[in-house]
Every structure is written in C-alpha cells, then in structure tokens.
Amino acid sequence: MMKIQCFGVARDIAGGPYLSLDQLEGRSVAELRQALLQAYPAFGELVSFAIARNEEYASDEERIEAGDQLVIIPPVAGG
C-alpha cells in the first residue's frame, strides 16, 4: 500500500492529508490517475490535477516504484 500526499481541494476529496492505494508499484502515473478516479470519483470534477513523483511533476508514462513519494497537486487559482 502506498501513501499519497494531498494538497488543497485534493485533501478535501481524500478526507485528509494522505490517501492510500494498493498495488501501485510498476503501474504508470496514468494508471494511478484511473485508480484515483475509481476510488475517489470527485477527482473527476476537477478541471485537472497534477501528480508529482519524488518532488518533480510526473508524466503519465512514468512508472511508479516502491518507495516513491507521490503527491496530488490540484489546480491553483491565483489573482
């Protein structure tokens, strides 16, 4: 089970600062997005959200490895 840190509205959707998902090792970031949408349908209501892997924005093709630090970064509005 991997722990994923959540910021902003992602934290509200997850119900706290972290969420956990099983069997992510070896899967792509795109597959992680799909798993998030299945487990937490409210993520589908966001215009977009980024996923960071080991403190860098991750592309959908990247593979998740054991020990990776994963973070969900929701869209940010500014003014």
PyMOL Python script that loads the backbone (N, CA, C, O; Angstrom):
from pymol import cmd

cmd.read_pdbstr("""\
ATOM      1  N   MET A   1       0.855  -1.171   0.000  1.00  0.00           N
ATOM      2  CA  MET A   1       0.000   0.000   0.000  1.00  0.00           C
ATOM      3  C   MET A   1       0.902   1.235   0.000  1.00  0.00           C
ATOM      4  O   MET A   1       1.852   1.329   0.777  1.00  0.00           O
ATOM      5  N   MET A   2       0.584   2.175  -0.885  1.00  0.00           N
ATOM      6  CA  MET A   2       1.364   3.410  -0.965  1.00  0.00           C
ATOM      7  C   MET A   2       0.542   4.576  -0.451  1.00  0.00           C
ATOM      8  O   MET A   2      -0.655   4.693  -0.714  1.00  0.00           O
ATOM      9  N   LYS A   3       1.226   5.434   0.292  1.00  0.00           N
ATOM     10  CA  LYS A   3       0.611   6.635   0.846  1.00  0.00           C
ATOM     11  C   LYS A   3       0.877   7.787  -0.119  1.00  0.00           C
ATOM     12  O   LYS A   3       2.008   7.999  -0.556  1.00  0.00           O
ATOM     13  N   ILE A   4      -0.188   8.531  -0.447  1.00  0.00           N
ATOM     14  CA  ILE A   4      -0.093   9.644  -1.385  1.00  0.00           C
ATOM     15  C   ILE A   4      -0.504  10.913  -0.654  1.00  0.00           C
ATOM     16  O   ILE A   4      -1.585  10.980  -0.069  1.00  0.00           O
ATOM     17  N   GLN A   5       0.356  11.910  -0.691  1.00  0.00           N
ATOM     18  CA  GLN A   5       0.071  13.176  -0.016  1.00  0.00           C
ATOM     19  C   GLN A   5      -0.861  14.019  -0.881  1.00  0.00           C
ATOM     20  O   GLN A   5      -0.755  14.017  -2.108  1.00  0.00           O
ATOM     21  N   CYS A   6      -1.772  14.734  -0.234  1.00  0.00           N
ATOM     22  CA  CYS A   6      -2.772  15.540  -0.935  1.00  0.00           C
ATOM     23  C   CYS A   6      -2.721  16.989  -0.458  1.00  0.00           C
ATOM     24  O   CYS A   6      -2.581  17.258   0.735  1.00  0.00           O
ATOM     25  N   PHE A   7      -2.838  17.922  -1.413  1.00  0.00           N
ATOM     26  CA  PHE A   7      -2.874  19.346  -1.101  1.00  0.00           C
ATOM     27  C   PHE A   7      -4.170  19.956  -1.589  1.00  0.00           C
ATOM     28  O   PHE A   7      -4.830  19.411  -2.475  1.00  0.00           O
ATOM     29  N   GLY A   8      -4.538  21.102  -1.003  1.00  0.00           N
ATOM     30  CA  GLY A   8      -5.696  21.868  -1.456  1.00  0.00           C
ATOM     31  C   GLY A   8      -6.982  21.061  -1.478  1.00  0.00           C
ATOM     32  O   GLY A   8      -7.294  20.338  -0.531  1.00  0.00           O
ATOM     33  N   VAL A   9      -7.720  21.193  -2.567  1.00  0.00           N
ATOM     34  CA  VAL A   9      -9.002  20.510  -2.692  1.00  0.00           C
ATOM     35  C   VAL A   9      -8.820  18.989  -2.736  1.00  0.00           C
ATOM     36  O   VAL A   9      -9.737  18.248  -2.382  1.00  0.00           O
ATOM     37  N   ALA A  10      -7.647  18.520  -3.164  1.00  0.00           N
ATOM     38  CA  ALA A  10      -7.381  17.078  -3.156  1.00  0.00           C
ATOM     39  C   ALA A  10      -7.437  16.546  -1.723  1.00  0.00           C
ATOM     40  O   ALA A  10      -7.877  15.420  -1.487  1.00  0.00           O
ATOM     41  N   ARG A  11      -6.995  17.349  -0.789  1.00  0.00           N
ATOM     42  CA  ARG A  11      -7.052  16.975   0.627  1.00  0.00           C
ATOM     43  C   ARG A  11      -8.512  16.840   1.081  1.00  0.00           C
ATOM     44  O   ARG A  11      -8.851  15.932   1.841  1.00  0.00           O
ATOM     45  N   ASP A  12      -9.364  17.745   0.612  1.00  0.00           N
ATOM     46  CA  ASP A  12     -10.788  17.673   0.941  1.00  0.00           C
ATOM     47  C   ASP A  12     -11.417  16.408   0.359  1.00  0.00           C
ATOM     48  O   ASP A  12     -12.198  15.728   1.025  1.00  0.00           O
ATOM     49  N   ILE A  13     -11.069  16.102  -0.885  1.00  0.00           N
ATOM     50  CA  ILE A  13     -11.621  14.914  -1.546  1.00  0.00           C
ATOM     51  C   ILE A  13     -11.186  13.644  -0.823  1.00  0.00           C
ATOM     52  O   ILE A  13     -11.986  12.729  -0.628  1.00  0.00           O
ATOM     53  N   ALA A  14      -9.925  13.594  -0.431  1.00  0.00           N
ATOM     54  CA  ALA A  14      -9.380  12.410   0.237  1.00  0.00           C
ATOM     55  C   ALA A  14      -9.824  12.299   1.689  1.00  0.00           C
ATOM     56  O   ALA A  14      -9.726  11.229   2.289  1.00  0.00           O
ATOM     57  N   GLY A  15     -10.311  13.401   2.257  1.00  0.00           N
ATOM     58  CA  GLY A  15     -10.727  13.380   3.657  1.00  0.00           C
ATOM     59  C   GLY A  15      -9.572  13.528   4.620  1.00  0.00           C
ATOM     60  O   GLY A  15      -9.706  13.209   5.801  1.00  0.00           O
ATOM     61  N   GLY A  16      -8.437  14.007   4.135  1.00  0.00           N
ATOM     62  CA  GLY A  16      -7.276  14.207   4.994  1.00  0.00           C
ATOM     63  C   GLY A  16      -6.045  14.459   4.162  1.00  0.00           C
ATOM     64  O   GLY A  16      -6.131  14.500   2.935  1.00  0.00           O
ATOM     65  N   PRO A  17      -4.893  14.630   4.800  1.00  0.00           N
ATOM     66  CA  PRO A  17      -3.673  14.983   4.083  1.00  0.00           C
ATOM     67  C   PRO A  17      -3.053  13.836   3.277  1.00  0.00           C
ATOM     68  O   PRO A  17      -2.163  14.062   2.458  1.00  0.00           O
ATOM     69  N   TYR A  18      -3.520  12.623   3.509  1.00  0.00           N
ATOM     70  CA  TYR A  18      -2.988  11.458   2.806  1.00  0.00           C
ATOM     71  C   TYR A  18      -4.119  10.526   2.408  1.00  0.00           C
ATOM     72  O   TYR A  18      -5.168  10.486   3.051  1.00  0.00           O
ATOM     73  N   LEU A  19      -3.889   9.774   1.332  1.00  0.00           N
ATOM     74  CA  LEU A  19      -4.751   8.648   0.989  1.00  0.00           C
ATOM     75  C   LEU A  19      -3.839   7.479   0.656  1.00  0.00           C
ATOM     76  O   LEU A  19      -2.659   7.678   0.368  1.00  0.00           O
ATOM     77  N   SER A  20      -4.360   6.282   0.691  1.00  0.00           N
ATOM     78  CA  SER A  20      -3.560   5.089   0.410  1.00  0.00           C
ATOM     79  C   SER A  20      -4.225   4.257  -0.664  1.00  0.00           C
ATOM     80  O   SER A  20      -5.444   4.089  -0.674  1.00  0.00           O
ATOM     81  N   LEU A  21      -3.407   3.734  -1.575  1.00  0.00           N
ATOM     82  CA  LEU A  21      -3.897   2.849  -2.623  1.00  0.00           C
ATOM     83  C   LEU A  21      -2.983   1.630  -2.707  1.00  0.00           C
ATOM     84  O   LEU A  21      -1.777   1.727  -2.483  1.00  0.00           O
ATOM     85  N   ASP A  22      -3.563   0.504  -3.027  1.00  0.00           N
ATOM     86  CA  ASP A  22      -2.817  -0.754  -3.163  1.00  0.00           C
ATOM     87  C   ASP A  22      -2.300  -0.942  -4.580  1.00  0.00           C
ATOM     88  O   ASP A  22      -2.824  -0.370  -5.536  1.00  0.00           O
ATOM     89  N   GLN A  23      -1.275  -1.744  -4.688  1.00  0.00           N
ATOM     90  CA  GLN A  23      -0.765  -2.269  -5.954  1.00  0.00           C
ATOM     91  C   GLN A  23      -0.436  -1.194  -6.979  1.00  0.00           C
ATOM     92  O   GLN A  23      -0.861  -1.283  -8.131  1.00  0.00           O
ATOM     93  N   LEU A  24       0.315  -0.182  -6.568  1.00  0.00           N
ATOM     94  CA  LEU A  24       0.719   0.863  -7.498  1.00  0.00           C
ATOM     95  C   LEU A  24       2.101   0.616  -8.098  1.00  0.00           C
ATOM     96  O   LEU A  24       2.408   1.129  -9.174  1.00  0.00           O
ATOM     97  N   GLU A  25       2.938  -0.165  -7.415  1.00  0.00           N
ATOM     98  CA  GLU A  25       4.288  -0.407  -7.911  1.00  0.00           C
ATOM     99  C   GLU A  25       4.224  -1.029  -9.304  1.00  0.00           C
ATOM    100  O   GLU A  25       3.493  -1.991  -9.538  1.00  0.00           O
ATOM    101  N   GLY A  26       5.000  -0.461 -10.219  1.00  0.00           N
ATOM    102  CA  GLY A  26       5.054  -0.955 -11.587  1.00  0.00           C
ATOM    103  C   GLY A  26       3.986  -0.371 -12.504  1.00  0.00           C
ATOM    104  O   GLY A  26       4.056  -0.535 -13.723  1.00  0.00           O
ATOM    105  N   ARG A  27       3.014   0.297 -11.935  1.00  0.00           N
ATOM    106  CA  ARG A  27       1.965   0.912 -12.749  1.00  0.00           C
ATOM    107  C   ARG A  27       2.407   2.295 -13.193  1.00  0.00           C
ATOM    108  O   ARG A  27       3.301   2.892 -12.593  1.00  0.00           O
ATOM    109  N   SER A  28       1.781   2.800 -14.244  1.00  0.00           N
ATOM    110  CA  SER A  28       2.118   4.131 -14.745  1.00  0.00           C
ATOM    111  C   SER A  28       1.356   5.196 -13.969  1.00  0.00           C
ATOM    112  O   SER A  28       0.393   4.901 -13.262  1.00  0.00           O
ATOM    113  N   VAL A  29       1.798   6.425 -14.113  1.00  0.00           N
ATOM    114  CA  VAL A  29       1.097   7.547 -13.491  1.00  0.00           C
ATOM    115  C   VAL A  29      -0.316   7.653 -14.071  1.00  0.00           C
ATOM    116  O   VAL A  29      -1.252   7.995 -13.349  1.00  0.00           O
ATOM    117  N   ALA A  30      -0.479   7.365 -15.358  1.00  0.00           N
ATOM    118  CA  ALA A  30      -1.814   7.369 -15.975  1.00  0.00           C
ATOM    119  C   ALA A  30      -2.719   6.338 -15.293  1.00  0.00           C
ATOM    120  O   ALA A  30      -3.900   6.605 -15.070  1.00  0.00           O
ATOM    121  N   GLU A  31      -2.177   5.172 -14.962  1.00  0.00           N
ATOM    122  CA  GLU A  31      -2.956   4.151 -14.257  1.00  0.00           C
ATOM    123  C   GLU A  31      -3.288   4.605 -12.838  1.00  0.00           C
ATOM    124  O   GLU A  31      -4.354   4.285 -12.313  1.00  0.00           O
ATOM    125  N   LEU A  32      -2.374   5.348 -12.218  1.00  0.00           N
ATOM    126  CA  LEU A  32      -2.659   5.918 -10.898  1.00  0.00           C
ATOM    127  C   LEU A  32      -3.838   6.882 -10.995  1.00  0.00           C
ATOM    128  O   LEU A  32      -4.727   6.859 -10.145  1.00  0.00           O
ATOM    129  N   ARG A  33      -3.851   7.727 -12.022  1.00  0.00           N
ATOM    130  CA  ARG A  33      -4.977   8.650 -12.211  1.00  0.00           C
ATOM    131  C   ARG A  33      -6.297   7.882 -12.294  1.00  0.00           C
ATOM    132  O   ARG A  33      -7.284   8.265 -11.666  1.00  0.00           O
ATOM    133  N   GLN A  34      -6.309   6.806 -13.065  1.00  0.00           N
ATOM    134  CA  GLN A  34      -7.525   5.996 -13.216  1.00  0.00           C
ATOM    135  C   GLN A  34      -7.938   5.393 -11.874  1.00  0.00           C
ATOM    136  O   GLN A  34      -9.123   5.373 -11.542  1.00  0.00           O
ATOM    137  N   ALA A  35      -6.972   4.904 -11.107  1.00  0.00           N
ATOM    138  CA  ALA A  35      -7.270   4.326  -9.792  1.00  0.00           C
ATOM    139  C   ALA A  35      -7.844   5.387  -8.859  1.00  0.00           C
ATOM    140  O   ALA A  35      -8.765   5.112  -8.090  1.00  0.00           O
ATOM    141  N   LEU A  36      -7.297   6.601  -8.929  1.00  0.00           N
ATOM    142  CA  LEU A  36      -7.807   7.698  -8.098  1.00  0.00           C
ATOM    143  C   LEU A  36      -9.249   8.033  -8.469  1.00  0.00           C
ATOM    144  O   LEU A  36     -10.086   8.245  -7.593  1.00  0.00           O
ATOM    145  N   LEU A  37      -9.535   8.081  -9.768  1.00  0.00           N
ATOM    146  CA  LEU A  37     -10.890   8.399 -10.224  1.00  0.00           C
ATOM    147  C   LEU A  37     -11.887   7.327  -9.808  1.00  0.00           C
ATOM    148  O   LEU A  37     -13.042   7.631  -9.508  1.00  0.00           O
ATOM    149  N   GLN A  38     -11.445   6.075  -9.791  1.00  0.00           N
ATOM    150  CA  GLN A  38     -12.333   4.987  -9.352  1.00  0.00           C
ATOM    151  C   GLN A  38     -12.581   5.048  -7.850  1.00  0.00           C
ATOM    152  O   GLN A  38     -13.719   4.909  -7.399  1.00  0.00           O
ATOM    153  N   ALA A  39     -11.527   5.254  -7.081  1.00  0.00           N
ATOM    154  CA  ALA A  39     -11.650   5.253  -5.627  1.00  0.00           C
ATOM    155  C   ALA A  39     -12.256   6.548  -5.089  1.00  0.00           C
ATOM    156  O   ALA A  39     -12.939   6.545  -4.065  1.00  0.00           O
ATOM    157  N   TYR A  40     -11.998   7.653  -5.790  1.00  0.00           N
ATOM    158  CA  TYR A  40     -12.458   8.975  -5.354  1.00  0.00           C
ATOM    159  C   TYR A  40     -13.050   9.704  -6.567  1.00  0.00           C
ATOM    160  O   TYR A  40     -12.371  10.539  -7.164  1.00  0.00           O
ATOM    161  N   PRO A  41     -14.294   9.407  -6.942  1.00  0.00           N
ATOM    162  CA  PRO A  41     -14.904   9.994  -8.146  1.00  0.00           C
ATOM    163  C   PRO A  41     -14.883  11.528  -8.180  1.00  0.00           C
ATOM    164  O   PRO A  41     -14.936  12.114  -9.262  1.00  0.00           O
ATOM    165  N   ALA A  42     -14.809  12.175  -7.041  1.00  0.00           N
ATOM    166  CA  ALA A  42     -14.797  13.641  -7.011  1.00  0.00           C
ATOM    167  C   ALA A  42     -13.570  14.213  -7.721  1.00  0.00           C
ATOM    168  O   ALA A  42     -13.598  15.371  -8.137  1.00  0.00           O
ATOM    169  N   PHE A  43     -12.496  13.436  -7.871  1.00  0.00           N
ATOM    170  CA  PHE A  43     -11.347  13.923  -8.634  1.00  0.00           C
ATOM    171  C   PHE A  43     -11.743  14.211 -10.077  1.00  0.00           C
ATOM    172  O   PHE A  43     -11.131  15.061 -10.725  1.00  0.00           O
ATOM    173  N   GLY A  44     -12.743  13.527 -10.582  1.00  0.00           N
ATOM    174  CA  GLY A  44     -13.223  13.760 -11.933  1.00  0.00           C
ATOM    175  C   GLY A  44     -13.888  15.106 -12.113  1.00  0.00           C
ATOM    176  O   GLY A  44     -14.049  15.569 -13.242  1.00  0.00           O
ATOM    177  N   GLU A  45     -14.278  15.745 -11.020  1.00  0.00           N
ATOM    178  CA  GLU A  45     -14.907  17.059 -11.081  1.00  0.00           C
ATOM    179  C   GLU A  45     -13.882  18.194 -11.186  1.00  0.00           C
ATOM    180  O   GLU A  45     -14.246  19.333 -11.476  1.00  0.00           O
ATOM    181  N   LEU A  46     -12.616  17.887 -10.952  1.00  0.00           N
ATOM    182  CA  LEU A  46     -11.567  18.900 -11.070  1.00  0.00           C
ATOM    183  C   LEU A  46     -11.249  19.133 -12.542  1.00  0.00           C
ATOM    184  O   LEU A  46     -11.305  18.202 -13.345  1.00  0.00           O
ATOM    185  N   VAL A  47     -10.920  20.356 -12.894  1.00  0.00           N
ATOM    186  CA  VAL A  47     -10.523  20.667 -14.265  1.00  0.00           C
ATOM    187  C   VAL A  47      -9.285  19.848 -14.634  1.00  0.00           C
ATOM    188  O   VAL A  47      -9.177  19.319 -15.741  1.00  0.00           O
ATOM    189  N   SER A  48      -8.373  19.757 -13.700  1.00  0.00           N
ATOM    190  CA  SER A  48      -7.162  18.956 -13.881  1.00  0.00           C
ATOM    191  C   SER A  48      -6.503  18.789 -12.519  1.00  0.00           C
ATOM    192  O   SER A  48      -6.837  19.490 -11.564  1.00  0.00           O
ATOM    193  N   PHE A  49      -5.582  17.870 -12.445  1.00  0.00           N
ATOM    194  CA  PHE A  49      -4.728  17.758 -11.263  1.00  0.00           C
ATOM    195  C   PHE A  49      -3.418  17.119 -11.688  1.00  0.00           C
ATOM    196  O   PHE A  49      -3.384  16.241 -12.550  1.00  0.00           O
ATOM    197  N   ALA A  50      -2.356  17.573 -11.074  1.00  0.00           N
ATOM    198  CA  ALA A  50      -1.029  17.048 -11.390  1.00  0.00           C
ATOM    199  C   ALA A  50      -0.628  16.023 -10.343  1.00  0.00           C
ATOM    200  O   ALA A  50      -1.118  16.031  -9.214  1.00  0.00           O
ATOM    201  N   ILE A  51       0.262  15.155 -10.743  1.00  0.00           N
ATOM    202  CA  ILE A  51       0.842  14.193  -9.818  1.00  0.00           C
ATOM    203  C   ILE A  51       2.347  14.397  -9.837  1.00  0.00           C
ATOM    204  O   ILE A  51       2.979  14.411 -10.894  1.00  0.00           O
ATOM    205  N   ALA A  52       2.906  14.554  -8.649  1.00  0.00           N
ATOM    206  CA  ALA A  52       4.356  14.677  -8.523  1.00  0.00           C
ATOM    207  C   ALA A  52       4.898  13.356  -8.003  1.00  0.00           C
ATOM    208  O   ALA A  52       4.290  12.697  -7.159  1.00  0.00           O
ATOM    209  N   ARG A  53       6.047  12.993  -8.525  1.00  0.00           N
ATOM    210  CA  ARG A  53       6.733  11.763  -8.098  1.00  0.00           C
ATOM    211  C   ARG A  53       8.147  12.171  -7.703  1.00  0.00           C
ATOM    212  O   ARG A  53       8.923  12.665  -8.521  1.00  0.00           O
ATOM    213  N   ASN A  54       8.459  11.954  -6.434  1.00  0.00           N
ATOM    214  CA  ASN A  54       9.791  12.290  -5.919  1.00  0.00           C
ATOM    215  C   ASN A  54      10.145  13.756  -6.183  1.00  0.00           C
ATOM    216  O   ASN A  54      11.230  14.079  -6.667  1.00  0.00           O
ATOM    217  N   GLU A  55       9.189  14.632  -5.847  1.00  0.00           N
ATOM    218  CA  GLU A  55       9.354  16.085  -5.859  1.00  0.00           C
ATOM    219  C   GLU A  55       9.478  16.695  -7.253  1.00  0.00           C
ATOM    220  O   GLU A  55       9.965  17.817  -7.392  1.00  0.00           O
ATOM    221  N   GLU A  56       9.042  15.966  -8.295  1.00  0.00           N
ATOM    222  CA  GLU A  56       9.012  16.508  -9.651  1.00  0.00           C
ATOM    223  C   GLU A  56       7.697  16.127 -10.299  1.00  0.00           C
ATOM    224  O   GLU A  56       7.172  15.039 -10.060  1.00  0.00           O
ATOM    225  N   TYR A  57       7.160  17.028 -11.126  1.00  0.00           N
ATOM    226  CA  TYR A  57       5.933  16.689 -11.841  1.00  0.00           C
ATOM    227  C   TYR A  57       6.179  15.436 -12.676  1.00  0.00           C
ATOM    228  O   TYR A  57       7.209  15.303 -13.337  1.00  0.00           O
ATOM    229  N   ALA A  58       5.213  14.523 -12.632  1.00  0.00           N
ATOM    230  CA  ALA A  58       5.366  13.236 -13.313  1.00  0.00           C
ATOM    231  C   ALA A  58       4.560  13.217 -14.611  1.00  0.00           C
ATOM    232  O   ALA A  58       3.446  13.738 -14.668  1.00  0.00           O
ATOM    233  N   SER A  59       5.129  12.616 -15.641  1.00  0.00           N
ATOM    234  CA  SER A  59       4.398  12.410 -16.892  1.00  0.00           C
ATOM    235  C   SER A  59       3.570  11.134 -16.753  1.00  0.00           C
ATOM    236  O   SER A  59       3.872  10.274 -15.925  1.00  0.00           O
ATOM    237  N   ASP A  60       2.537  11.023 -17.563  1.00  0.00           N
ATOM    238  CA  ASP A  60       1.643   9.862 -17.480  1.00  0.00           C
ATOM    239  C   ASP A  60       2.355   8.547 -17.771  1.00  0.00           C
ATOM    240  O   ASP A  60       1.894   7.491 -17.335  1.00  0.00           O
ATOM    241  N   GLU A  61       3.462   8.589 -18.496  1.00  0.00           N
ATOM    242  CA  GLU A  61       4.173   7.363 -18.875  1.00  0.00           C
ATOM    243  C   GLU A  61       5.100   6.834 -17.784  1.00  0.00           C
ATOM    244  O   GLU A  61       5.499   5.670 -17.821  1.00  0.00           O
ATOM    245  N   GLU A  62       5.443   7.677 -16.816  1.00  0.00           N
ATOM    246  CA  GLU A  62       6.385   7.252 -15.772  1.00  0.00           C
ATOM    247  C   GLU A  62       5.823   6.092 -14.973  1.00  0.00           C
ATOM    248  O   GLU A  62       4.619   6.012 -14.728  1.00  0.00           O
ATOM    249  N   ARG A  63       6.713   5.191 -14.569  1.00  0.00           N
ATOM    250  CA  ARG A  63       6.339   4.031 -13.761  1.00  0.00           C
ATOM    251  C   ARG A  63       6.593   4.322 -12.288  1.00  0.00           C
ATOM    252  O   ARG A  63       7.603   4.925 -11.926  1.00  0.00           O
ATOM    253  N   ILE A  64       5.672   3.891 -11.456  1.00  0.00           N
ATOM    254  CA  ILE A  64       5.770   4.084 -10.015  1.00  0.00           C
ATOM    255  C   ILE A  64       6.587   2.942  -9.426  1.00  0.00           C
ATOM    256  O   ILE A  64       6.366   1.774  -9.742  1.00  0.00           O
ATOM    257  N   GLU A  65       7.524   3.296  -8.575  1.00  0.00           N
ATOM    258  CA  GLU A  65       8.381   2.305  -7.936  1.00  0.00           C
ATOM    259  C   GLU A  65       8.178   2.327  -6.427  1.00  0.00           C
ATOM    260  O   GLU A  65       7.771   3.338  -5.854  1.00  0.00           O
ATOM    261  N   ALA A  66       8.468   1.200  -5.797  1.00  0.00           N
ATOM    262  CA  ALA A  66       8.384   1.133  -4.341  1.00  0.00           C
ATOM    263  C   ALA A  66       9.258   2.228  -3.752  1.00  0.00           C
ATOM    264  O   ALA A  66      10.383   2.442  -4.205  1.00  0.00           O
ATOM    265  N   GLY A  67       8.753   2.911  -2.759  1.00  0.00           N
ATOM    266  CA  GLY A  67       9.498   3.963  -2.094  1.00  0.00           C
ATOM    267  C   GLY A  67       9.324   5.342  -2.706  1.00  0.00           C
ATOM    268  O   GLY A  67       9.831   6.325  -2.166  1.00  0.00           O
ATOM    269  N   ASP A  68       8.609   5.431  -3.832  1.00  0.00           N
ATOM    270  CA  ASP A  68       8.368   6.745  -4.424  1.00  0.00           C
ATOM    271  C   ASP A  68       7.526   7.602  -3.495  1.00  0.00           C
ATOM    272  O   ASP A  68       6.654   7.104  -2.784  1.00  0.00           O
ATOM    273  N   GLN A  69       7.802   8.901  -3.514  1.00  0.00           N
ATOM    274  CA  GLN A  69       6.976   9.870  -2.806  1.00  0.00           C
ATOM    275  C   GLN A  69       6.005  10.437  -3.831  1.00  0.00           C
ATOM    276  O   GLN A  69       6.426  11.051  -4.812  1.00  0.00           O
ATOM    277  N   LEU A  70       4.708  10.237  -3.612  1.00  0.00           N
ATOM    278  CA  LEU A  70       3.677  10.683  -4.542  1.00  0.00           C
ATOM    279  C   LEU A  70       2.844  11.789  -3.915  1.00  0.00           C
ATOM    280  O   LEU A  70       2.497  11.729  -2.736  1.00  0.00           O
ATOM    281  N   VAL A  71       2.526  12.808  -4.723  1.00  0.00           N
ATOM    282  CA  VAL A  71       1.753  13.946  -4.252  1.00  0.00           C
ATOM    283  C   VAL A  71       0.729  14.312  -5.323  1.00  0.00           C
ATOM    284  O   VAL A  71       1.051  14.345  -6.511  1.00  0.00           O
ATOM    285  N   ILE A  72      -0.503  14.588  -4.900  1.00  0.00           N
ATOM    286  CA  ILE A  72      -1.546  15.078  -5.796  1.00  0.00           C
ATOM    287  C   ILE A  72      -1.600  16.594  -5.636  1.00  0.00           C
ATOM    288  O   ILE A  72      -1.770  17.116  -4.534  1.00  0.00           O
ATOM    289  N   ILE A  73      -1.452  17.290  -6.772  1.00  0.00           N
ATOM    290  CA  ILE A  73      -1.460  18.747  -6.759  1.00  0.00           C
ATOM    291  C   ILE A  73      -2.655  19.222  -7.578  1.00  0.00           C
ATOM    292  O   ILE A  73      -2.658  19.089  -8.802  1.00  0.00           O
ATOM    293  N   PRO A  74      -3.672  19.776  -6.914  1.00  0.00           N
ATOM    294  CA  PRO A  74      -4.855  20.243  -7.635  1.00  0.00           C
ATOM    295  C   PRO A  74      -4.577  21.534  -8.388  1.00  0.00           C
ATOM    296  O   PRO A  74      -3.543  22.165  -8.169  1.00  0.00           O
ATOM    297  N   PRO A  75      -5.488  21.937  -9.276  1.00  0.00           N
ATOM    298  CA  PRO A  75      -5.295  23.211  -9.968  1.00  0.00           C
ATOM    299  C   PRO A  75      -5.251  24.354  -8.953  1.00  0.00           C
ATOM    300  O   PRO A  75      -5.918  24.316  -7.919  1.00  0.00           O
ATOM    301  N   VAL A  76      -4.456  25.359  -9.272  1.00  0.00           N
ATOM    302  CA  VAL A  76      -4.289  26.501  -8.382  1.00  0.00           C
ATOM    303  C   VAL A  76      -4.833  27.736  -9.073  1.00  0.00           C
ATOM    304  O   VAL A  76      -4.488  28.029 -10.218  1.00  0.00           O
ATOM    305  N   ALA A  77      -5.682  28.451  -8.368  1.00  0.00           N
ATOM    306  CA  ALA A  77      -6.211  29.714  -8.893  1.00  0.00           C
ATOM    307  C   ALA A  77      -5.472  30.846  -8.208  1.00  0.00           C
ATOM    308  O   ALA A  77      -5.156  30.776  -7.021  1.00  0.00           O
ATOM    309  N   GLY A  78      -5.208  31.860  -8.953  1.00  0.00           N
ATOM    310  CA  GLY A  78      -4.499  32.998  -8.369  1.00  0.00           C
ATOM    311  C   GLY A  78      -5.077  34.311  -8.866  1.00  0.00           C
ATOM    312  O   GLY A  78      -5.906  34.347  -9.775  1.00  0.00           O
ATOM    313  N   GLY A  79      -4.632  35.351  -8.266  1.00  0.00           N
ATOM    314  CA  GLY A  79      -5.146  36.639  -8.700  1.00  0.00           C
ATOM    315  C   GLY A  79      -4.203  37.753  -8.419  1.00  0.00           C
ATOM    316  O   GLY A  79      -4.501  38.907  -8.730  1.00  0.00           O
TER     317      GLY A  79
END
""", "prot")
cmd.dss("prot")
cmd.show_as("cartoon", "prot")
cmd.util.cbc("prot")
cmd.orient("prot")
